Amino acid sequence: MPDNVVFERKNILVTGGAGFIGSHLCEELLKEGRVVCLDNFATGQESNIDHLLKNADFEFIRHDINTPFDAENFPELARFKIKFQGFQEIYHLACPTSPKKFEQFKMQTLYANSIGMKNVLDLAVQYKARVVHASTCVVYGNRPADNHGFKEEEIGCGDTMSARSCYDEGKRFAESVCATYRQVHNVDVRIARIFRTYGPRMPIFDGQMIPDFITNAMEGKDLEIFGDETFHTSLIYVKDVVDGMIKQMKLPADVGPINFGSDVDMPLIEVAQRIIEMTKSSSKVVFKPALLFMTQLGLPDMTKGKEKLGWLPIVTLDTGLQQTIDFTMAHKQLLGFRSLG
């Protein structure tokens, strides 16, 4: 790729762009550039990006990032002039995130955190692109006994032999891949550590408890918590996460990993009861056996995001839940409700 090319609009690649967070990110990035969205629909959904397909600055490519991506060989990307302009920014979000299908996607998860991460950074080397990698709070390990907020410099720990190590340790390894490419190839890669996120377009009936709470409340069915009365969590609205990642990409220099989450610790039963009230439902809350992928997570210390980015979450839980409820009601047939009584 030639140096010092003057671009009409920057080219941005989003892997996992048809997923929950990825689709919101693509939507926002179209305000400032041309977006190529990659997804293999393992856990992403075509309906998440349908409204973007008519935008001339958006192109969807069905592709598994665990195989190399040669953007210059896709005729539908000709208008992006990849051969001459390349990509200026890459957001890497591709990784299966399905609580109920976690076992089914174990190998894809392992590959996404290793081979997929490598393929993304190889593209960054090729095009001298800046990268934001969507990591996760699970790199810190289990919720600490004293419930302190995790600072980014905490080393964290995990069980390399656990049933969920393909994700937990996989994400830690992916960060190591980023660090190594920075050291060896001088890749400008930033790490976003994302905590539990909710909002419109989350898949339903998949163990992601917030969307299932809403759909069950609207149908008068029991709201199922996969755990017991002690299950606590923090929740951050998806638009706040997207805003943080874009701010992180725009930093003139990398400042190390940054937490994106909420430090408000909520009993999940209170969230479920709030949804029942907001939907005026007669549903009840019940408890089910815990899912391997749906566990209590620690809380973030958000000092660094505030100091380095001027970022803090601004969407309140009530506002975010109401927007998620409104979306679900407006799209209930598209989302595939089991009954619409």
C-alpha positions as YAML, in Angstrom:
chain: A
units: angstrom
residues:
- id: 1
  name: MET
  ca: [0.00, 0.00, 0.00]
- id: 2
  name: PRO
  ca: [1.47, 3.39, -0.94]
- id: 3
  name: ASP
  ca: [2.27, 5.85, 1.82]
- id: 4
  name: ASN
  ca: [0.78, 9.34, 2.16]
- id: 5
  name: VAL
  ca: [-2.36, 8.58, 0.16]
- id: 6
  name: VAL
  ca: [-5.10, 11.18, 0.53]
- id: 7
  name: PHE
  ca: [-8.33, 9.33, 1.26]
- id: 8
  name: GLU
  ca: [-11.85, 10.46, 0.49]
- id: 9
  name: ARG
  ca: [-13.12, 8.58, 3.59]
- id: 10
  name: LYS
  ca: [-11.22, 6.17, 5.79]
- id: 11
  name: ASN
  ca: [-11.82, 2.44, 5.41]
- id: 12
  name: ILE
  ca: [-12.78, 0.62, 8.59]
- id: 13
  name: LEU
  ca: [-12.93, -3.16, 9.04]
- id: 14
  name: VAL
  ca: [-15.16, -4.63, 11.76]
- id: 15
  name: THR
  ca: [-14.89, -8.36, 12.44]
- id: 16
  name: GLY
  ca: [-17.93, -9.83, 14.16]
- id: 17
  name: GLY
  ca: [-19.81, -6.84, 12.79]
- id: 18
  name: ALA
  ca: [-23.18, -8.60, 12.61]
- id: 19
  name: GLY
  ca: [-23.05, -9.43, 16.30]
- id: 20
  name: PHE
  ca: [-24.76, -7.56, 19.12]
- id: 21
  name: ILE
  ca: [-22.04, -5.00, 19.90]
- id: 22
  name: GLY
  ca: [-20.53, -5.17, 16.42]
- id: 23
  name: SER
  ca: [-23.70, -4.08, 14.63]
- id: 24
  name: HIS
  ca: [-24.08, -1.02, 16.87]
- id: 25
  name: LEU
  ca: [-20.41, -0.23, 16.24]
- id: 26
  name: CYS
  ca: [-20.82, -0.49, 12.44]
- id: 27
  name: GLU
  ca: [-23.83, 1.82, 12.60]
- id: 28
  name: GLU
  ca: [-21.89, 4.47, 14.50]
- id: 29
  name: LEU
  ca: [-18.73, 4.18, 12.40]
- id: 30
  name: LEU
  ca: [-20.64, 4.91, 9.20]
- id: 31
  name: LYS
  ca: [-20.83, 8.51, 10.41]
- id: 32
  name: GLU
  ca: [-17.09, 8.89, 9.88]
- id: 33
  name: GLY
  ca: [-15.95, 6.33, 7.31]
- id: 34
  name: ARG
  ca: [-16.65, 3.40, 5.02]
- id: 35
  name: VAL
  ca: [-17.24, 0.14, 6.85]
- id: 36
  name: VAL
  ca: [-16.51, -3.44, 5.82]
- id: 37
  name: CYS
  ca: [-18.32, -5.85, 8.12]
- id: 38
  name: LEU
  ca: [-17.10, -9.45, 8.43]
- id: 39
  name: ASP
  ca: [-19.15, -12.15, 10.15]
- id: 40
  name: ASN
  ca: [-19.78, -15.86, 9.75]
- id: 41
  name: PHE
  ca: [-23.11, -15.77, 11.64]
- id: 42
  name: ALA
  ca: [-21.93, -18.23, 14.29]
- id: 43
  name: THR
  ca: [-23.63, -16.05, 16.90]
- id: 44
  name: GLY
  ca: [-24.22, -12.88, 14.86]
- id: 45
  name: GLN
  ca: [-27.47, -12.31, 12.97]
- id: 46
  name: GLU
  ca: [-28.21, -10.93, 9.53]
- id: 47
  name: SER
  ca: [-31.17, -8.99, 10.95]
- id: 48
  name: ASN
  ca: [-28.73, -6.90, 13.01]
- id: 49
  name: ILE
  ca: [-27.30, -5.27, 9.88]
- id: 50
  name: ASP
  ca: [-30.22, -5.38, 7.42]
- id: 51
  name: HIS
  ca: [-30.82, -1.66, 7.89]
- id: 52
  name: LEU
  ca: [-27.21, -0.91, 6.91]
- id: 53
  name: LEU
  ca: [-27.07, -2.86, 3.66]
- id: 54
  name: LYS
  ca: [-28.46, -0.05, 1.49]
- id: 55
  name: ASN
  ca: [-25.77, 2.36, 2.63]
- id: 56
  name: ALA
  ca: [-23.17, 2.74, -0.12]
- id: 57
  name: ASP
  ca: [-20.44, 3.12, 2.50]
- id: 58
  name: PHE
  ca: [-21.26, -0.26, 4.06]
- id: 59
  name: GLU
  ca: [-20.44, -3.74, 2.77]
- id: 60
  name: PHE
  ca: [-21.04, -7.07, 4.43]
- id: 61
  name: ILE
  ca: [-18.78, -10.05, 3.67]
- id: 62
  name: ARG
  ca: [-19.67, -13.45, 5.07]
- id: 63
  name: HIS
  ca: [-16.31, -14.73, 6.20]
- id: 64
  name: ASP
  ca: [-14.78, -16.66, 9.08]
- id: 65
  name: ILE
  ca: [-11.85, -14.66, 10.42]
- id: 66
  name: ASN
  ca: [-10.21, -17.95, 11.41]
- id: 67
  name: THR
  ca: [-9.22, -18.16, 7.74]
- id: 68
  name: PRO
  ca: [-7.12, -15.38, 6.16]
- id: 69
  name: PHE
  ca: [-9.05, -12.49, 4.65]
- id: 70
  name: ASP
  ca: [-7.78, -11.12, 1.33]
- id: 71
  name: ALA
  ca: [-9.92, -8.03, 0.88]
- id: 72
  name: GLU
  ca: [-8.38, -7.23, -2.49]
- id: 73
  name: ASN
  ca: [-9.94, -10.35, -4.03]
- id: 74
  name: PHE
  ca: [-13.57, -9.45, -3.28]
- id: 75
  name: PRO
  ca: [-15.13, -7.64, -6.27]
- id: 76
  name: GLU
  ca: [-17.87, -6.18, -4.05]
- id: 77
  name: LEU
  ca: [-15.14, -4.21, -2.26]
- id: 78
  name: ALA
  ca: [-13.82, -2.59, -5.44]
- id: 79
  name: ARG
  ca: [-15.38, 0.76, -4.55]
- id: 80
  name: PHE
  ca: [-13.38, 0.76, -1.30]
- id: 81
  name: LYS
  ca: [-10.12, 0.74, -3.34]
- id: 82
  name: ILE
  ca: [-8.51, -1.59, -0.81]
- id: 83
  name: LYS
  ca: [-5.43, -2.17, -2.98]
- id: 84
  name: PHE
  ca: [-4.59, 1.54, -2.89]
- id: 85
  name: GLN
  ca: [-6.18, 2.71, 0.34]
- id: 86
  name: GLY
  ca: [-6.12, -0.40, 2.52]
- id: 87
  name: PHE
  ca: [-7.75, -0.12, 5.95]
- id: 88
  name: GLN
  ca: [-7.02, 2.67, 8.37]
- id: 89
  name: GLU
  ca: [-8.84, 1.12, 11.34]
- id: 90
  name: ILE
  ca: [-9.74, -2.42, 12.39]
- id: 91
  name: TYR
  ca: [-12.08, -3.37, 15.23]
- id: 92
  name: HIS
  ca: [-11.80, -7.04, 16.17]
- id: 93
  name: LEU
  ca: [-14.96, -8.37, 17.83]
- id: 94
  name: ALA
  ca: [-15.26, -11.78, 16.17]
- id: 95
  name: CYS
  ca: [-15.66, -14.48, 18.82]
- id: 96
  name: PRO
  ca: [-18.68, -16.69, 19.65]
- id: 97
  name: THR
  ca: [-20.59, -15.46, 22.71]
- id: 98
  name: SER
  ca: [-23.48, -17.85, 23.27]
- id: 99
  name: PRO
  ca: [-24.20, -19.08, 26.81]
- id: 100
  name: LYS
  ca: [-26.51, -21.88, 25.68]
- id: 101
  name: LYS
  ca: [-24.32, -22.92, 22.72]
- id: 102
  name: PHE
  ca: [-20.98, -22.49, 24.43]
- id: 103
  name: GLU
  ca: [-20.11, -26.19, 24.14]
- id: 104
  name: GLN
  ca: [-21.03, -26.20, 20.45]
- id: 105
  name: PHE
  ca: [-18.67, -23.33, 19.64]
- id: 106
  name: LYS
  ca: [-15.67, -24.29, 21.76]
- id: 107
  name: MET
  ca: [-13.30, -24.90, 18.87]
- id: 108
  name: GLN
  ca: [-14.43, -21.77, 17.02]
- id: 109
  name: THR
  ca: [-13.87, -19.81, 20.23]
- id: 110
  name: LEU
  ca: [-10.38, -21.24, 20.60]
- id: 111
  name: TYR
  ca: [-9.53, -20.39, 16.99]
- id: 112
  name: ALA
  ca: [-11.02, -16.87, 17.16]
- id: 113
  name: ASN
  ca: [-8.79, -16.04, 20.12]
- id: 114
  name: SER
  ca: [-5.67, -17.40, 18.45]
- id: 115
  name: ILE
  ca: [-5.77, -17.88, 14.66]
- id: 116
  name: GLY
  ca: [-8.42, -15.20, 14.17]
- id: 117
  name: MET
  ca: [-6.47, -12.74, 16.28]
- id: 118
  name: LYS
  ca: [-3.35, -13.48, 14.24]
- id: 119
  name: ASN
  ca: [-5.20, -12.97, 10.95]
- id: 120
  name: VAL
  ca: [-6.50, -9.59, 12.11]
- id: 121
  name: LEU
  ca: [-3.06, -8.40, 13.16]
- id: 122
  name: ASP
  ca: [-1.53, -9.65, 9.91]
- id: 123
  name: LEU
  ca: [-3.98, -7.33, 8.13]
- id: 124
  name: ALA
  ca: [-2.90, -4.53, 10.43]
- id: 125
  name: VAL
  ca: [0.74, -5.14, 9.49]
- id: 126
  name: GLN
  ca: [-0.15, -5.27, 5.79]
- id: 127
  name: TYR
  ca: [-2.11, -2.02, 5.78]
- id: 128
  name: LYS
  ca: [-0.46, -0.19, 8.69]
- id: 129
  name: ALA
  ca: [-3.88, -0.06, 10.33]
- id: 130
  name: ARG
  ca: [-4.70, 0.89, 13.91]
- id: 131
  name: VAL
  ca: [-6.54, -1.85, 15.82]
- id: 132
  name: VAL
  ca: [-8.97, -1.97, 18.75]
- id: 133
  name: HIS
  ca: [-9.33, -5.49, 20.08]
- id: 134
  name: ALA
  ca: [-12.50, -6.32, 22.01]
- id: 135
  name: SER
  ca: [-11.20, -8.19, 25.03]
- id: 136
  name: THR
  ca: [-13.19, -8.92, 28.16]
- id: 137
  name: CYS
  ca: [-13.26, -8.57, 31.91]
- id: 138
  name: VAL
  ca: [-12.79, -12.35, 32.29]
- id: 139
  name: VAL
  ca: [-9.05, -11.80, 31.82]
- id: 140
  name: TYR
  ca: [-9.01, -10.62, 35.45]
- id: 141
  name: GLY
  ca: [-10.36, -13.94, 36.72]
- id: 142
  name: ASN
  ca: [-13.12, -14.53, 39.26]
- id: 143
  name: ARG
  ca: [-14.89, -11.80, 41.20]
- id: 144
  name: PRO
  ca: [-12.58, -10.94, 44.12]
- id: 145
  name: ALA
  ca: [-13.68, -11.68, 47.68]
- id: 146
  name: ASP
  ca: [-13.47, -8.01, 48.68]
- id: 147
  name: ASN
  ca: [-15.41, -7.00, 45.53]
- id: 148
  name: HIS
  ca: [-12.93, -4.27, 44.60]
- id: 149
  name: GLY
  ca: [-13.04, -2.84, 41.11]
- id: 150
  name: PHE
  ca: [-10.45, -4.30, 38.76]
- id: 151
  name: LYS
  ca: [-7.75, -1.85, 37.68]
- id: 152
  name: GLU
  ca: [-6.25, -2.39, 34.24]
- id: 153
  name: GLU
  ca: [-2.78, -3.10, 35.65]
- id: 154
  name: GLU
  ca: [-4.01, -6.11, 37.65]
- id: 155
  name: ILE
  ca: [-2.49, -9.26, 36.25]
- id: 156
  name: GLY
  ca: [-5.46, -11.54, 36.87]
- id: 157
  name: CYS
  ca: [-5.43, -15.30, 36.78]
- id: 158
  name: GLY
  ca: [-7.46, -18.19, 35.40]
- id: 159
  name: ASP
  ca: [-7.58, -21.94, 35.17]
- id: 160
  name: THR
  ca: [-6.00, -23.08, 31.93]
- id: 161
  name: MET
  ca: [-7.68, -26.48, 32.30]
- id: 162
  name: SER
  ca: [-11.23, -25.27, 33.05]
- id: 163
  name: ALA
  ca: [-14.25, -26.09, 30.92]
- id: 164
  name: ARG
  ca: [-14.40, -22.47, 29.76]
- id: 165
  name: SER
  ca: [-10.69, -21.88, 29.23]
- id: 166
  name: CYS
  ca: [-11.10, -21.63, 25.44]
- id: 167
  name: TYR
  ca: [-12.80, -18.30, 26.14]
- id: 168
  name: ASP
  ca: [-11.26, -17.10, 29.41]
- id: 169
  name: GLU
  ca: [-7.65, -18.09, 28.75]
- id: 170
  name: GLY
  ca: [-8.24, -17.62, 25.03]
- id: 171
  name: LYS
  ca: [-8.94, -13.93, 25.63]
- id: 172
  name: ARG
  ca: [-5.81, -13.65, 27.76]
- id: 173
  name: PHE
  ca: [-3.79, -15.26, 24.99]
- id: 174
  name: ALA
  ca: [-5.33, -12.90, 22.41]
- id: 175
  name: GLU
  ca: [-4.04, -9.97, 24.46]
- id: 176
  name: SER
  ca: [-0.61, -11.62, 24.43]
- id: 177
  name: VAL
  ca: [-0.79, -11.87, 20.64]
- id: 178
  name: CYS
  ca: [-1.57, -8.14, 20.51]
- id: 179
  name: ALA
  ca: [1.38, -7.34, 22.78]
- id: 180
  name: THR
  ca: [3.75, -9.48, 20.71]
- id: 181
  name: TYR
  ca: [2.71, -7.90, 17.40]
- id: 182
  name: ARG
  ca: [3.22, -4.50, 18.99]
- id: 183
  name: GLN
  ca: [6.72, -5.47, 20.13]
- id: 184
  name: VAL
  ca: [7.80, -7.21, 16.93]
- id: 185
  name: HIS
  ca: [5.87, -5.40, 14.18]
- id: 186
  name: ASN
  ca: [5.13, -2.08, 15.90]
- id: 187
  name: VAL
  ca: [1.39, -2.56, 15.35]
- id: 188
  name: ASP
  ca: [-0.72, 0.14, 16.98]
- id: 189
  name: VAL
  ca: [-3.21, -2.09, 18.80]
- id: 190
  name: ARG
  ca: [-5.42, -1.02, 21.70]
- id: 191
  name: ILE
  ca: [-7.22, -3.39, 24.08]
- id: 192
  name: ALA
  ca: [-10.80, -2.73, 25.22]
- id: 193
  name: ARG
  ca: [-11.78, -4.84, 28.24]
- id: 194
  name: ILE
  ca: [-15.56, -5.03, 28.05]
- id: 195
  name: PHE
  ca: [-17.77, -5.92, 31.00]
- id: 196
  name: ARG
  ca: [-21.32, -7.31, 30.86]
- id: 197
  name: THR
  ca: [-23.20, -5.38, 28.18]
- id: 198
  name: TYR
  ca: [-26.90, -5.23, 27.27]
- id: 199
  name: GLY
  ca: [-29.18, -3.47, 24.82]
- id: 200
  name: PRO
  ca: [-31.16, -3.90, 21.61]
- id: 201
  name: ARG
  ca: [-30.21, -6.75, 19.23]
- id: 202
  name: MET
  ca: [-29.04, -9.17, 21.89]
- id: 203
  name: PRO
  ca: [-30.04, -12.69, 20.80]
- id: 204
  name: ILE
  ca: [-33.07, -14.09, 22.59]
- id: 205
  name: PHE
  ca: [-33.57, -17.60, 24.03]
- id: 206
  name: ASP
  ca: [-29.79, -17.92, 24.21]
- id: 207
  name: GLY
  ca: [-29.14, -17.57, 27.93]
- id: 208
  name: GLN
  ca: [-28.33, -13.85, 27.66]
- id: 209
  name: MET
  ca: [-30.59, -13.10, 30.57]
- id: 210
  name: ILE
  ca: [-31.68, -9.51, 29.89]
- id: 211
  name: PRO
  ca: [-33.32, -10.14, 26.47]
- id: 212
  name: ASP
  ca: [-34.84, -13.38, 27.76]
- id: 213
  name: PHE
  ca: [-36.21, -11.54, 30.80]
- id: 214
  name: ILE
  ca: [-37.91, -9.05, 28.49]
- id: 215
  name: THR
  ca: [-39.39, -11.58, 26.08]
- id: 216
  name: ASN
  ca: [-40.64, -13.81, 28.88]
- id: 217
  name: ALA
  ca: [-42.14, -10.86, 30.74]
- id: 218
  name: MET
  ca: [-43.95, -9.77, 27.59]
- id: 219
  name: GLU
  ca: [-45.33, -13.30, 27.21]
- id: 220
  name: GLY
  ca: [-46.29, -13.70, 30.87]
- id: 221
  name: LYS
  ca: [-43.74, -16.50, 31.37]
- id: 222
  name: ASP
  ca: [-41.30, -17.06, 34.23]
- id: 223
  name: LEU
  ca: [-38.11, -15.02, 34.16]
- id: 224
  name: GLU
  ca: [-35.25, -17.52, 34.56]
- id: 225
  name: ILE
  ca: [-32.07, -16.64, 36.42]
- id: 226
  name: PHE
  ca: [-29.30, -19.15, 35.78]
- id: 227
  name: GLY
  ca: [-28.01, -19.09, 39.33]
- id: 228
  name: ASP
  ca: [-29.47, -18.21, 42.71]
- id: 229
  name: GLU
  ca: [-30.52, -15.16, 44.76]
- id: 230
  name: THR
  ca: [-26.89, -14.15, 45.29]
- id: 231
  name: PHE
  ca: [-26.20, -13.57, 41.56]
- id: 232
  name: HIS
  ca: [-24.90, -10.01, 41.24]
- id: 233
  name: THR
  ca: [-23.76, -8.25, 38.09]
- id: 234
  name: SER
  ca: [-22.98, -4.87, 36.61]
- id: 235
  name: LEU
  ca: [-24.61, -3.84, 33.34]
- id: 236
  name: ILE
  ca: [-23.47, -1.32, 30.76]
- id: 237
  name: TYR
  ca: [-25.58, -0.18, 27.82]
- id: 238
  name: VAL
  ca: [-24.21, -1.05, 24.40]
- id: 239
  name: LYS
  ca: [-24.07, 2.55, 23.12]
- id: 240
  name: ASP
  ca: [-21.74, 3.46, 25.98]
- id: 241
  name: VAL
  ca: [-19.38, 0.61, 25.06]
- id: 242
  name: VAL
  ca: [-19.36, 1.66, 21.40]
- id: 243
  name: ASP
  ca: [-18.65, 5.25, 22.38]
- id: 244
  name: GLY
  ca: [-15.73, 4.12, 24.52]
- id: 245
  name: MET
  ca: [-14.19, 1.93, 21.82]
- id: 246
  name: ILE
  ca: [-14.35, 4.72, 19.24]
- id: 247
  name: LYS
  ca: [-12.77, 7.17, 21.69]
- id: 248
  name: GLN
  ca: [-10.03, 4.61, 22.36]
- id: 249
  name: MET
  ca: [-9.36, 4.25, 18.62]
- id: 250
  name: LYS
  ca: [-9.00, 8.03, 18.28]
- id: 251
  name: LEU
  ca: [-6.36, 8.41, 20.98]
- id: 252
  name: PRO
  ca: [-3.15, 9.72, 19.39]
- id: 253
  name: ALA
  ca: [-1.17, 7.01, 21.22]
- id: 254
  name: ASP
  ca: [-2.02, 3.77, 22.98]
- id: 255
  name: VAL
  ca: [-2.33, 4.04, 26.76]
- id: 256
  name: GLY
  ca: [-2.76, 0.32, 27.48]
- id: 257
  name: PRO
  ca: [-5.94, -1.65, 28.18]
- id: 258
  name: ILE
  ca: [-9.05, 0.27, 29.19]
- id: 259
  name: ASN
  ca: [-12.08, -1.03, 31.08]
- id: 260
  name: PHE
  ca: [-15.54, -0.41, 29.62]
- id: 261
  name: GLY
  ca: [-18.25, -1.30, 32.08]
- id: 262
  name: SER
  ca: [-20.36, -0.13, 34.99]
- id: 263
  name: ASP
  ca: [-19.24, -0.13, 38.61]
- id: 264
  name: VAL
  ca: [-22.84, -0.33, 39.86]
- id: 265
  name: ASP
  ca: [-23.32, -3.80, 41.37]
- id: 266
  name: MET
  ca: [-26.88, -5.08, 40.99]
- id: 267
  name: PRO
  ca: [-28.60, -8.21, 42.31]
- id: 268
  name: LEU
  ca: [-29.86, -9.80, 39.11]
- id: 269
  name: ILE
  ca: [-33.21, -10.51, 40.74]
- id: 270
  name: GLU
  ca: [-33.73, -6.75, 41.12]
- id: 271
  name: VAL
  ca: [-33.07, -6.26, 37.41]
- id: 272
  name: ALA
  ca: [-35.59, -8.99, 36.60]
- id: 273
  name: GLN
  ca: [-38.19, -7.45, 38.89]
- id: 274
  name: ARG
  ca: [-37.62, -4.03, 37.35]
- id: 275
  name: ILE
  ca: [-38.30, -5.48, 33.90]
- id: 276
  name: ILE
  ca: [-41.52, -7.08, 35.20]
- id: 277
  name: GLU
  ca: [-42.62, -3.68, 36.48]
- id: 278
  name: MET
  ca: [-41.65, -1.82, 33.30]
- id: 279
  name: THR
  ca: [-43.54, -4.30, 31.09]
- id: 280
  name: LYS
  ca: [-46.50, -4.44, 33.49]
- id: 281
  name: SER
  ca: [-46.15, -8.22, 33.46]
- id: 282
  name: SER
  ca: [-47.58, -10.82, 35.80]
- id: 283
  name: SER
  ca: [-44.48, -13.01, 35.42]
- id: 284
  name: LYS
  ca: [-42.50, -14.44, 38.33]
- id: 285
  name: VAL
  ca: [-38.76, -14.92, 38.82]
- id: 286
  name: VAL
  ca: [-37.45, -18.49, 39.05]
- id: 287
  name: PHE
  ca: [-33.96, -19.91, 39.42]
- id: 288
  name: LYS
  ca: [-32.30, -22.46, 37.13]
- id: 289
  name: PRO
  ca: [-28.95, -24.30, 37.23]
- id: 290
  name: ALA
  ca: [-26.03, -22.04, 36.38]
- id: 291
  name: LEU
  ca: [-24.70, -21.94, 32.82]
- id: 292
  name: LEU
  ca: [-20.97, -22.34, 32.22]
- id: 293
  name: PHE
  ca: [-20.74, -19.12, 30.19]
- id: 294
  name: MET
  ca: [-23.07, -17.03, 32.37]
- id: 295
  name: THR
  ca: [-21.24, -16.37, 35.63]
- id: 296
  name: GLN
  ca: [-20.89, -13.56, 38.13]
- id: 297
  name: LEU
  ca: [-18.23, -11.12, 36.97]
- id: 298
  name: GLY
  ca: [-16.11, -8.62, 38.82]
- id: 299
  name: LEU
  ca: [-16.60, -4.86, 38.63]
- id: 300
  name: PRO
  ca: [-14.41, -2.37, 36.77]
- id: 301
  name: ASP
  ca: [-12.39, 0.47, 38.18]
- id: 302
  name: MET
  ca: [-13.20, 3.19, 35.65]
- id: 303
  name: THR
  ca: [-10.60, 5.77, 36.63]
- id: 304
  name: LYS
  ca: [-8.40, 5.22, 33.59]
- id: 305
  name: GLY
  ca: [-11.22, 5.55, 31.07]
- id: 306
  name: LYS
  ca: [-12.30, 8.79, 32.68]
- id: 307
  name: GLU
  ca: [-8.78, 10.24, 32.85]
- id: 308
  name: LYS
  ca: [-7.48, 9.11, 29.44]
- id: 309
  name: LEU
  ca: [-10.66, 9.27, 27.34]
- id: 310
  name: GLY
  ca: [-13.02, 11.51, 29.26]
- id: 311
  name: TRP
  ca: [-15.33, 8.49, 29.15]
- id: 312
  name: LEU
  ca: [-17.97, 7.35, 31.62]
- id: 313
  name: PRO
  ca: [-21.20, 5.46, 30.94]
- id: 314
  name: ILE
  ca: [-24.06, 7.93, 30.61]
- id: 315
  name: VAL
  ca: [-27.10, 5.71, 29.92]
- id: 316
  name: THR
  ca: [-28.91, 4.84, 33.15]
- id: 317
  name: LEU
  ca: [-30.18, 1.32, 33.73]
- id: 318
  name: ASP
  ca: [-33.83, 2.40, 33.53]
- id: 319
  name: THR
  ca: [-33.24, 4.26, 30.26]
- id: 320
  name: GLY
  ca: [-31.28, 1.38, 28.75]
- id: 321
  name: LEU
  ca: [-33.83, -1.21, 29.81]
- id: 322
  name: GLN
  ca: [-36.68, 0.88, 28.40]
- id: 323
  name: GLN
  ca: [-34.91, 1.27, 25.06]
- id: 324
  name: THR
  ca: [-34.25, -2.47, 24.97]
- id: 325
  name: ILE
  ca: [-37.89, -3.21, 25.82]
- id: 326
  name: ASP
  ca: [-39.11, -0.78, 23.14]
- id: 327
  name: PHE
  ca: [-36.85, -2.42, 20.53]
- id: 328
  name: THR
  ca: [-38.02, -5.88, 21.51]
- id: 329
  name: MET
  ca: [-41.69, -4.89, 21.27]
- id: 330
  name: ALA
  ca: [-41.14, -3.28, 17.86]
- id: 331
  name: HIS
  ca: [-39.28, -6.30, 16.50]
- id: 332
  name: LYS
  ca: [-41.00, -9.19, 18.24]
- id: 333
  name: GLN
  ca: [-41.96, -11.02, 15.04]
- id: 334
  name: LEU
  ca: [-38.50, -10.58, 13.54]
- id: 335
  name: LEU
  ca: [-36.94, -11.80, 16.79]
- id: 336
  name: GLY
  ca: [-38.99, -14.98, 16.62]
- id: 337
  name: PHE
  ca: [-41.21, -14.92, 19.67]
- id: 338
  name: ARG
  ca: [-42.48, -18.36, 20.57]
- id: 339
  name: SER
  ca: [-45.98, -17.07, 21.23]
- id: 340
  name: LEU
  ca: [-47.57, -13.69, 20.84]
- id: 341
  name: GLY
  ca: [-50.63, -13.99, 23.04]
...
